[in-house]
Amino acid sequence: VSDYEPWKPDPLSEPWRAALDEVWLKYCTDHYPNGVCAVFGFSKNGQISLTACIEGHTYQPKNYCNGKWRSVWSVVFEGSGSRAELKGVIKAQVHYYEDGNVQFFSSKDIQKQITISNEKQTAEEMRRLVEEAESEYQTAVSDNYRTMSETTFKALRRALPVIQQKLDWNRLTVRPFVSQSCAQLRHNFSTSASRQRVENVLIIGGGLMGSGIAQSCATSGKFNTITLQDVNQKQLEISRKGIESSVQKLHSKKLINIESVDKAVNSIHFTQKIEPKADKNLLIVEAIPELLDAKQKIFANLSQQFKGNDSVIFVTNTSSLSVQEIGVNVEAQERYGGLHFFNPVPLMRLVEIIKNVTTSQQTVDALKEFVADIQKVSVLCKDTPGFIVNRLLIPYSGEAVKMVERGDASFQDVDTAMKLGAGYPMGPFELMDMTGLDTGKFITDAWAKRKDSSLPEMTESKLVNKLVSEGRLGRKSGKGCVFGLILILVFIYETNCGSNETTIKGCEGKVCSDGKRCVCQNPCPPTCRNPKPNPCNTFWCNPNCYLVCDGREVLDEKTGRCKPLNEC
Ligand SMILES: NC(=O)c1ccc[n+]([C@@H]2O[C@H](COP(=O)([O-])OP(=O)(O)OC[C@H]3O[C@@H](n4cnc5c(N)ncnc54)[C@H](O)[C@@H]3O)[C@@H](O)[C@H]2O)c1
């Protein structure tokens, strides 16, 4: 070992080394933000040797996870106009030791042909070849991590482990080497995989859907940063509480695999400003109300704000509007599309990916990966009204509302019929209550405006219009039309018995064939529990024949028969 000594550049190799050094430094900064790099050069018998090295590491003892990356690339050549062999070796090591001690070593030798031109072009060519090889390697390792738990580990399964206890395979599924806590490590190695992987997420609109999307991202543990933005500070507080209680519930039922509830919730940054914590490989999900103008404006602003950042993907979570129309102001059309989530997002496994005519395949691939990362299943659909699910669902729920409005059947019977007769897990009214009446109304209204001849004719529902105008949106507003069967009755009662209007149109003068009196079906006749309801309004008028108790008697809700009030 000697002291530092003055170093004299080798005159033949130095211009080549200096050109490569400049390019190498940029490559290293772009892809290994915490790494170090160096380029060495010398010549012997007229031959020039260049060697370029990279070292990057992440030590996270708190997360029980460390890792190191080294790659060395060298080339020997005679001067301009020749061809040479670029030789490289990549070495990666990951050490994960929370519940055991697992190490991953990987080493790969690479050889590529390189054409030697001038100093600058040769340096650029060498960078291109190295970037291609390292990205390929990164992608292969990432893919391997993902499939290993499904293949290698499951193949290793024993009938009964020596501990005589069932193995928790789900734990293994999410924790092979690079688990939630170590995801960071993989990102730090390189961010230049040929397929752009979403690393950061920004959600605009922290309502029902936005908070669900943020929660799913948080519990997946796959992202560096998650930002939930809303214009309304109160809504952000509600969202935070809602997410906390939902994560707590799912965690206690062992439906999610997280380190702690606090850690998951705290991984979301709640803010009124559109300022993601990090914007590299950022996915922006817009989830504001279903209003075209407002959505277009948001995307116009986002497009300007993130201009020049080619790693941003923009998506809308619209249910009914045209994805293309919403995004007319987005400049990077190839990085724009739709992601349609379902409510409640943390429980619903489906996400529809909407491929606009201009959306690139690379963007679709990145969205597929994102959906898989949050442990959901994606389906692909063109930008058509309602995509797949709502195209079928909206006409179905619309007809259910019409049935009740016409008085063909009750809310309860329609729900029961579809559950028991069609095998649906919930009836149309229960579903509408959960998804929000306003969302259904916006979809129907938006479809009417689209004037698409392939769509079924959609007429407005007075019932839904009235509820939405009164802010009775369903569970999300705490006042539903269904909200359990009890609230259905409360709702019908309030809706129809709250008016002082007494004119009953539609059934005046009708006589039933069995001679009974014909009246408008009054959903709130005098009953044992409520002998003096308000008069029925026209809204609920249903000119069918049915038994009404005469003025001295009331309807017994239990038996459906008339009896004097004092016998109730
Ligand atoms: N509710 C569903 O079942 C469902 C399902 C799939 C898709 N969607 C779609 O998701 C979107 C959101 O629906 P939701 O049910 O979550 O609505 P929501 O009303 O619950 O939430 C919307 C949120 O956006 C916020 N907001 C309004 N303008 C904003 C702006 N300019 N910037 C930032 N935040 C803004 C509001 O404060 C509100 O918190 C809609 O496009 C809807 O069609 C809804």
The ligand as an SDF file (V2000), in Angstrom:
LIG
                    3D

 44 48  0  0  0  0  0  0  0  0999 V2000
  -69.2190    5.3840   -6.6260 N   0  0  0  0  0  0  0  0  0  0  0  0
  -68.9650    4.3510   -7.4000 C   0  0  0  0  0  0  0  0  0  0  0  0
  -69.4470    3.2350   -7.1800 O   0  0  0  0  0  0  0  0  0  0  0  0
  -68.0090    4.5130   -8.5530 C   0  0  0  0  0  0  0  0  0  0  0  0
  -67.4850    3.3790   -9.1580 C   0  0  0  0  0  0  0  0  0  0  0  0
  -66.5660    3.5230  -10.1890 C   0  0  0  0  0  0  0  0  0  0  0  0
  -66.2150    4.7800  -10.6260 C   0  0  0  0  0  0  0  0  0  0  0  0
  -66.7550    5.8680  -10.0460 N   0  0  0  0  0  0  0  0  0  0  0  0
  -66.3480    7.1730  -10.5330 C   0  0  0  0  0  0  0  0  0  0  0  0
  -65.3540    7.6710   -9.6610 O   0  0  0  0  0  0  0  0  0  0  0  0
  -65.4250    9.0860   -9.6270 C   0  0  0  0  0  0  0  0  0  0  0  0
  -65.5720    9.5330   -8.1890 C   0  0  0  0  0  0  0  0  0  0  0  0
  -66.7170    8.9570   -7.6370 O   0  0  0  0  0  0  0  0  0  0  0  0
  -66.9760    8.9300   -6.0540 P   0  0  0  0  0  0  0  0  0  0  0  0
  -68.1420    8.0560   -5.8680 O   0  0  0  0  0  0  0  0  0  0  0  0
  -65.7050    8.6590   -5.3400 O   0  0  0  0  0  0  0  0  0  0  0  0
  -67.3830   10.4460   -5.8090 O   0  0  0  0  0  0  0  0  0  0  0  0
  -67.3730   11.2480   -4.4140 P   0  0  0  0  0  0  0  0  0  0  0  0
  -68.3560   12.3230   -4.5840 O   0  0  0  0  0  0  0  0  0  0  0  0
  -67.5160   10.3170   -3.2670 O   0  0  0  0  0  0  0  0  0  0  0  0
  -65.8960   11.8660   -4.3480 O   0  0  0  0  0  0  0  0  0  0  0  0
  -65.4400   12.8700   -5.2020 C   0  0  0  0  0  0  0  0  0  0  0  0
  -64.4270   13.7030   -4.4330 C   0  0  0  0  0  0  0  0  0  0  0  0
  -63.7990   14.5880   -5.3300 O   0  0  0  0  0  0  0  0  0  0  0  0
  -63.5700   15.8080   -4.6480 C   0  0  0  0  0  0  0  0  0  0  0  0
  -63.3990   16.8410   -5.6480 N   0  0  0  0  0  0  0  0  0  0  0  0
  -64.3320   17.5120   -6.3530 C   0  0  0  0  0  0  0  0  0  0  0  0
  -63.7490   18.3490   -7.2200 N   0  0  0  0  0  0  0  0  0  0  0  0
  -62.4160   18.2050   -7.0560 C   0  0  0  0  0  0  0  0  0  0  0  0
  -61.2800   18.8040   -7.6610 C   0  0  0  0  0  0  0  0  0  0  0  0
  -61.4100   19.7140   -8.6210 N   0  0  0  0  0  0  0  0  0  0  0  0
  -60.0560   18.4340   -7.2380 N   0  0  0  0  0  0  0  0  0  0  0  0
  -59.9020   17.5160   -6.2550 C   0  0  0  0  0  0  0  0  0  0  0  0
  -60.9490   16.9160   -5.6390 N   0  0  0  0  0  0  0  0  0  0  0  0
  -62.1850   17.2450   -6.0540 C   0  0  0  0  0  0  0  0  0  0  0  0
  -64.7710   15.9810   -3.7710 C   0  0  0  0  0  0  0  0  0  0  0  0
  -64.4670   16.8360   -2.6760 O   0  0  0  0  0  0  0  0  0  0  0  0
  -65.0450   14.5450   -3.3350 C   0  0  0  0  0  0  0  0  0  0  0  0
  -64.4160   14.2600   -2.1110 O   0  0  0  0  0  0  0  0  0  0  0  0
  -66.5730    9.4670  -10.5330 C   0  0  0  0  0  0  0  0  0  0  0  0
  -66.0860    9.7430  -11.8020 O   0  0  0  0  0  0  0  0  0  0  0  0
  -67.4200    8.2160  -10.5730 C   0  0  0  0  0  0  0  0  0  0  0  0
  -68.1880    8.1300  -11.7380 O   0  0  0  0  0  0  0  0  0  0  0  0
  -67.6400    5.7730   -9.0010 C   0  0  0  0  0  0  0  0  0  0  0  0
  1  2  1  0
  2  3  2  0
  2  4  1  0
  4  5  1  0
  4 44  2  0
  5  6  2  0
  6  7  1  0
  7  8  2  0
  8  9  1  0
  8 44  1  0
  9 10  1  0
  9 42  1  0
 10 11  1  0
 11 12  1  0
 11 40  1  0
 12 13  1  0
 13 14  1  0
 14 15  2  0
 14 16  1  0
 14 17  1  0
 17 18  1  0
 18 19  2  0
 18 20  1  0
 18 21  1  0
 21 22  1  0
 22 23  1  0
 23 24  1  0
 23 38  1  0
 24 25  1  0
 25 26  1  0
 25 36  1  0
 26 27  1  0
 26 35  1  0
 27 28  2  0
 28 29  1  0
 29 30  1  0
 29 35  2  0
 30 31  1  0
 30 32  2  0
 32 33  1  0
 33 34  2  0
 34 35  1  0
 36 37  1  0
 36 38  1  0
 38 39  1  0
 40 41  1  0
 40 42  1  0
 42 43  1  0
M  CHG  2   8   1  16  -1
M  END
$$$$
